[in-house]
Amino acid sequence: MPSPGDRSPELSAAERRALALSATGLVVTEIAQVMGTSAGRVRMLLASAITKLGARSKLEALVLAARSGEIDLAP
């Protein structure tokens, strides 16, 4: 598992979007509706993003993605 300081592979557009939507407070089923996909796919995208970022949780992944410029948390 990569450590948070390691350069990990870039997130896919779908992974970035799922994380960004999660940061707005949407739950998996709501993210799935917005993205036009299944809840299972959203769970897979979030899990993949967490792994790629070397995070231990969705919250840590959000912070790491924001710090690296992968997602923008500004309103």
PyMOL CGO cylinders between C-alpha atoms (Angstrom):
from pymol import cmd
from pymol.cgo import CYLINDER

trace = [
    CYLINDER, 0.00, 0.00, 0.00, 1.48, 3.39, -0.94, 0.3, 1, 1, 1, 1, 1, 1,
    CYLINDER, 1.48, 3.39, -0.94, 2.06, 5.87, 1.84, 0.3, 1, 1, 1, 1, 1, 1,
    CYLINDER, 2.06, 5.87, 1.84, 0.31, 9.25, 1.64, 0.3, 1, 1, 1, 1, 1, 1,
    CYLINDER, 0.31, 9.25, 1.64, 3.56, 10.95, 0.62, 0.3, 1, 1, 1, 1, 1, 1,
    CYLINDER, 3.56, 10.95, 0.62, 4.19, 8.66, -2.37, 0.3, 1, 1, 1, 1, 1, 1,
    CYLINDER, 4.19, 8.66, -2.37, 3.19, 9.76, -5.84, 0.3, 1, 1, 1, 1, 1, 1,
    CYLINDER, 3.19, 9.76, -5.84, 0.33, 7.48, -6.74, 0.3, 1, 1, 1, 1, 1, 1,
    CYLINDER, 0.33, 7.48, -6.74, -1.36, 6.99, -10.10, 0.3, 1, 1, 1, 1, 1, 1,
    CYLINDER, -1.36, 6.99, -10.10, -3.76, 9.74, -11.08, 0.3, 1, 1, 1, 1, 1, 1,
    CYLINDER, -3.76, 9.74, -11.08, -7.39, 9.19, -10.31, 0.3, 1, 1, 1, 1, 1, 1,
    CYLINDER, -7.39, 9.19, -10.31, -9.76, 8.54, -13.18, 0.3, 1, 1, 1, 1, 1, 1,
    CYLINDER, -9.76, 8.54, -13.18, -12.35, 11.18, -14.00, 0.3, 1, 1, 1, 1, 1, 1,
    CYLINDER, -12.35, 11.18, -14.00, -15.06, 8.96, -12.49, 0.3, 1, 1, 1, 1, 1, 1,
    CYLINDER, -15.06, 8.96, -12.49, -13.06, 8.45, -9.27, 0.3, 1, 1, 1, 1, 1, 1,
    CYLINDER, -13.06, 8.45, -9.27, -12.50, 12.21, -8.96, 0.3, 1, 1, 1, 1, 1, 1,
    CYLINDER, -12.50, 12.21, -8.96, -16.19, 12.92, -9.55, 0.3, 1, 1, 1, 1, 1, 1,
    CYLINDER, -16.19, 12.92, -9.55, -17.32, 10.32, -7.00, 0.3, 1, 1, 1, 1, 1, 1,
    CYLINDER, -17.32, 10.32, -7.00, -14.94, 11.74, -4.39, 0.3, 1, 1, 1, 1, 1, 1,
    CYLINDER, -14.94, 11.74, -4.39, -15.96, 15.32, -5.13, 0.3, 1, 1, 1, 1, 1, 1,
    CYLINDER, -15.96, 15.32, -5.13, -19.65, 14.44, -4.85, 0.3, 1, 1, 1, 1, 1, 1,
    CYLINDER, -19.65, 14.44, -4.85, -18.95, 12.61, -1.60, 0.3, 1, 1, 1, 1, 1, 1,
    CYLINDER, -18.95, 12.61, -1.60, -17.28, 15.75, -0.27, 0.3, 1, 1, 1, 1, 1, 1,
    CYLINDER, -17.28, 15.75, -0.27, -20.58, 17.61, -0.75, 0.3, 1, 1, 1, 1, 1, 1,
    CYLINDER, -20.58, 17.61, -0.75, -22.24, 15.24, 1.70, 0.3, 1, 1, 1, 1, 1, 1,
    CYLINDER, -22.24, 15.24, 1.70, -24.02, 12.98, -0.76, 0.3, 1, 1, 1, 1, 1, 1,
    CYLINDER, -24.02, 12.98, -0.76, -24.29, 9.30, 0.16, 0.3, 1, 1, 1, 1, 1, 1,
    CYLINDER, -24.29, 9.30, 0.16, -23.46, 6.46, -2.23, 0.3, 1, 1, 1, 1, 1, 1,
    CYLINDER, -23.46, 6.46, -2.23, -27.01, 6.07, -3.57, 0.3, 1, 1, 1, 1, 1, 1,
    CYLINDER, -27.01, 6.07, -3.57, -27.29, 9.81, -4.24, 0.3, 1, 1, 1, 1, 1, 1,
    CYLINDER, -27.29, 9.81, -4.24, -23.89, 9.87, -5.96, 0.3, 1, 1, 1, 1, 1, 1,
    CYLINDER, -23.89, 9.87, -5.96, -25.04, 6.95, -8.11, 0.3, 1, 1, 1, 1, 1, 1,
    CYLINDER, -25.04, 6.95, -8.11, -28.15, 8.86, -9.17, 0.3, 1, 1, 1, 1, 1, 1,
    CYLINDER, -28.15, 8.86, -9.17, -26.14, 11.97, -10.06, 0.3, 1, 1, 1, 1, 1, 1,
    CYLINDER, -26.14, 11.97, -10.06, -23.56, 9.95, -11.98, 0.3, 1, 1, 1, 1, 1, 1,
    CYLINDER, -23.56, 9.95, -11.98, -26.16, 7.74, -13.67, 0.3, 1, 1, 1, 1, 1, 1,
    CYLINDER, -26.16, 7.74, -13.67, -24.63, 4.52, -12.43, 0.3, 1, 1, 1, 1, 1, 1,
    CYLINDER, -24.63, 4.52, -12.43, -25.16, 1.90, -9.72, 0.3, 1, 1, 1, 1, 1, 1,
    CYLINDER, -25.16, 1.90, -9.72, -24.38, 2.21, -6.04, 0.3, 1, 1, 1, 1, 1, 1,
    CYLINDER, -24.38, 2.21, -6.04, -22.01, -0.75, -6.42, 0.3, 1, 1, 1, 1, 1, 1,
    CYLINDER, -22.01, -0.75, -6.42, -20.04, 1.08, -9.09, 0.3, 1, 1, 1, 1, 1, 1,
    CYLINDER, -20.04, 1.08, -9.09, -19.78, 4.16, -6.87, 0.3, 1, 1, 1, 1, 1, 1,
    CYLINDER, -19.78, 4.16, -6.87, -18.51, 2.02, -3.99, 0.3, 1, 1, 1, 1, 1, 1,
    CYLINDER, -18.51, 2.02, -3.99, -15.92, 0.52, -6.35, 0.3, 1, 1, 1, 1, 1, 1,
    CYLINDER, -15.92, 0.52, -6.35, -14.84, 3.98, -7.57, 0.3, 1, 1, 1, 1, 1, 1,
    CYLINDER, -14.84, 3.98, -7.57, -14.44, 5.26, -4.01, 0.3, 1, 1, 1, 1, 1, 1,
    CYLINDER, -14.44, 5.26, -4.01, -12.53, 2.14, -2.92, 0.3, 1, 1, 1, 1, 1, 1,
    CYLINDER, -12.53, 2.14, -2.92, -10.24, 2.44, -5.94, 0.3, 1, 1, 1, 1, 1, 1,
    CYLINDER, -10.24, 2.44, -5.94, -9.58, 6.12, -5.20, 0.3, 1, 1, 1, 1, 1, 1,
    CYLINDER, -9.58, 6.12, -5.20, -8.80, 5.32, -1.56, 0.3, 1, 1, 1, 1, 1, 1,
    CYLINDER, -8.80, 5.32, -1.56, -6.33, 2.64, -2.65, 0.3, 1, 1, 1, 1, 1, 1,
    CYLINDER, -6.33, 2.64, -2.65, -4.66, 4.80, -5.31, 0.3, 1, 1, 1, 1, 1, 1,
    CYLINDER, -4.66, 4.80, -5.31, -4.22, 7.65, -2.84, 0.3, 1, 1, 1, 1, 1, 1,
    CYLINDER, -4.22, 7.65, -2.84, -2.83, 5.34, -0.15, 0.3, 1, 1, 1, 1, 1, 1,
    CYLINDER, -2.83, 5.34, -0.15, -5.54, 6.47, 2.24, 0.3, 1, 1, 1, 1, 1, 1,
    CYLINDER, -5.54, 6.47, 2.24, -7.09, 4.49, 5.07, 0.3, 1, 1, 1, 1, 1, 1,
    CYLINDER, -7.09, 4.49, 5.07, -10.54, 6.08, 4.85, 0.3, 1, 1, 1, 1, 1, 1,
    CYLINDER, -10.54, 6.08, 4.85, -12.75, 8.08, 2.55, 0.3, 1, 1, 1, 1, 1, 1,
    CYLINDER, -12.75, 8.08, 2.55, -12.12, 11.19, 4.63, 0.3, 1, 1, 1, 1, 1, 1,
    CYLINDER, -12.12, 11.19, 4.63, -8.35, 10.79, 4.35, 0.3, 1, 1, 1, 1, 1, 1,
    CYLINDER, -8.35, 10.79, 4.35, -8.75, 10.22, 0.59, 0.3, 1, 1, 1, 1, 1, 1,
    CYLINDER, -8.75, 10.22, 0.59, -10.73, 13.45, 0.29, 0.3, 1, 1, 1, 1, 1, 1,
    CYLINDER, -10.73, 13.45, 0.29, -8.02, 15.39, 2.10, 0.3, 1, 1, 1, 1, 1, 1,
    CYLINDER, -8.02, 15.39, 2.10, -5.21, 13.85, 0.06, 0.3, 1, 1, 1, 1, 1, 1,
    CYLINDER, -5.21, 13.85, 0.06, -7.05, 14.38, -3.22, 0.3, 1, 1, 1, 1, 1, 1,
    CYLINDER, -7.05, 14.38, -3.22, -7.72, 18.01, -2.35, 0.3, 1, 1, 1, 1, 1, 1,
    CYLINDER, -7.72, 18.01, -2.35, -4.11, 18.64, -1.30, 0.3, 1, 1, 1, 1, 1, 1,
    CYLINDER, -4.11, 18.64, -1.30, -2.77, 17.08, -4.51, 0.3, 1, 1, 1, 1, 1, 1,
    CYLINDER, -2.77, 17.08, -4.51, -5.17, 19.04, -6.70, 0.3, 1, 1, 1, 1, 1, 1,
    CYLINDER, -5.17, 19.04, -6.70, -7.07, 15.94, -7.85, 0.3, 1, 1, 1, 1, 1, 1,
    CYLINDER, -7.07, 15.94, -7.85, -10.35, 17.47, -6.61, 0.3, 1, 1, 1, 1, 1, 1,
    CYLINDER, -10.35, 17.47, -6.61, -11.44, 20.99, -5.74, 0.3, 1, 1, 1, 1, 1, 1,
    CYLINDER, -11.44, 20.99, -5.74, -13.36, 21.41, -2.51, 0.3, 1, 1, 1, 1, 1, 1,
    CYLINDER, -13.36, 21.41, -2.51, -14.19, 25.07, -3.12, 0.3, 1, 1, 1, 1, 1, 1,
    CYLINDER, -14.19, 25.07, -3.12, -17.91, 25.85, -3.43, 0.3, 1, 1, 1, 1, 1, 1,
]
cmd.load_cgo(trace, "trace")
